[in-house]
């Protein structure tokens, strides 16, 4: 959900060899969000190391954010 990260998904770079998905606190989700699952992973955004927040596909876009689905290749 783009609104959870405030960046366009095309600017997020991941290293496929070091992806580690971790459970994140539900406090990263907006007030009134339906569902409590949130995950984070390390990524590079605009040349800076940052954490990306991910949610289950069925929970995404509750606040109107653009939804992006990633598949491993």
Secondary structure in CASP SS format (residue, H / E / C, confidence):
PFRMAT SS
TARGET T0000
AUTHOR 0000-0000-0000
METHOD secondary structure of the structure
MODEL  1
X C 1.00
X H 1.00
X H 1.00
X H 1.00
X H 1.00
X C 1.00
X C 1.00
X C 1.00
X H 1.00
X H 1.00
X H 1.00
X E 1.00
X E 1.00
X C 1.00
X C 1.00
X C 1.00
X C 1.00
X C 1.00
X C 1.00
X C 1.00
X C 1.00
X E 1.00
X E 1.00
X C 1.00
X C 1.00
X H 1.00
X H 1.00
X H 1.00
X C 1.00
X C 1.00
X C 1.00
X C 1.00
X C 1.00
X C 1.00
X C 1.00
X C 1.00
X C 1.00
X C 1.00
X E 1.00
X E 1.00
X E 1.00
X E 1.00
X E 1.00
X E 1.00
X E 1.00
X C 1.00
X C 1.00
X E 1.00
X E 1.00
X E 1.00
X E 1.00
X E 1.00
X E 1.00
X E 1.00
X C 1.00
X C 1.00
X H 1.00
X H 1.00
X H 1.00
X C 1.00
X C 1.00
X C 1.00
X C 1.00
X C 1.00
X C 1.00
X C 1.00
X C 1.00
X C 1.00
X C 1.00
X C 1.00
X C 1.00
X C 1.00
X C 1.00
END
